[in-house]
Amino acid sequence: MKLKNIFNLQKLYFLFILRRILSVGILKEKIFKAFIFIATIVTITVTTVFLYNFLDDTDVSEQ
């Protein structure tokens, strides 16, 4: 499969999600979409910091 076809398929999936899934019910509200976006960013940040601290404390010596 050509790379161009893969990008076109990904674009179609993205448009499907935007038009069908994110335009139903409470997901129509821009405030709710912004809240979900901020919650996702905070979750990724907290998880990254936690994993960095957890893995930084592991004392793995090269032997």
C-alpha positions, 0 to 999 in steps of 0.5 A: 500500500502506498504511503499516499493511500495510507494518509488518505485513509487516515484523513477519512477516519479523522473526518468520520470522527469529526463529523459523526462522533464529535457532533452528537449530544454533549460533544457538540458543545465547544466548552465540553470539547475544550474540557476533554482536550485539557483533561487529556493534556493534563493526564498525559503530562501527569503520567509522563512525570510520574513515569519519569520519576518512577523509572529515574528512581530505579537503580539499574547498574550496567554490569 
